[in-house]
Amino acid sequence: MLDDPVKEEEFLQAFIKLEHPKILVHGGGMYATKLAARLGVETTIIDGRRITDAPNLEVITLAYPAINKRLTARIQALGQDAIGISGADLGILKSEKRVHPTIDYGFVGDIISTKIDKLKLLLELEIVPVFCAITSTSEGTLLNTNADTIASEIASAGHADELIFCFEKGGVLEYPDDDSSVLSSITLADIDRLTSTGKISTGMIPKLHNAVKALKKGVSSVRITHYSDLNGGTIVES
């Protein structure tokens, strides 16, 4: 979506129509990959996760804020006050470098604490916080952090009424090759069944994992849907 101006505008028009206080969290991996190629920086992806060595961290800190300010400016132009930030700002999200027994992910962060009191002040002022997928350690080291995880952690900390994951499909599909087979709802048992039979793609698994985690931490409802239909898609049930 973020690589297509028409699709991006479709999403922003749908997002603006959400009447309640809202927070936007975005990624930008495809743009980062293209920028890395232009700069001669090699990109390595393992199990859907970007290996973020020092050169790739530089790319990330160029790519994500560029998208962030573009989205912020467009939301502002649509009549909604917005501010572009990252998890490093205001100490909202603290992370630590990911530790894996066999893979060195480099500067990739796993969130260890969330403080949203200052976010609540922004929401009370009817300002939309727009988050890019960067966090920091207690020592101030920037880390590349999964956007779905950031959204889940912020929603959980704020006991959000709803967490919405947006992507290019209509929702969770019963049959991966049939875009019309959107499930109106999905339970934990359904997730286990569809995963074990290979019907859930690897890209969907992290979204479902974060959806379940958010529900267990107090988020009232989680929805996975098309970027232009924020009231449709699949409801994830605990």
Buried (B, 14 or more C-beta within 10 A) or exposed (E): BBEEEEBBBBBBEBBBEBEEBBBBBBBBBEBBBBBBEEEEBEBEEEEEBBBBBEBBBBBBBBBBBBBBEBBBEBBBEBEBEBBBBBBBBBEBBBBBBBEEEEEEBBBBBBBEEBEBEEBEEBBEEEBBBBBBBBBBBEEEBBBBBBBBBBBBBBBBBBEBEBBBBBBEBBBBBBEBEEEEBBBEEBBBEBBEEBBEEEBBBEEBBBBBBBBBBBBEEEBEBBBBBBBBBBEBBBBBBE
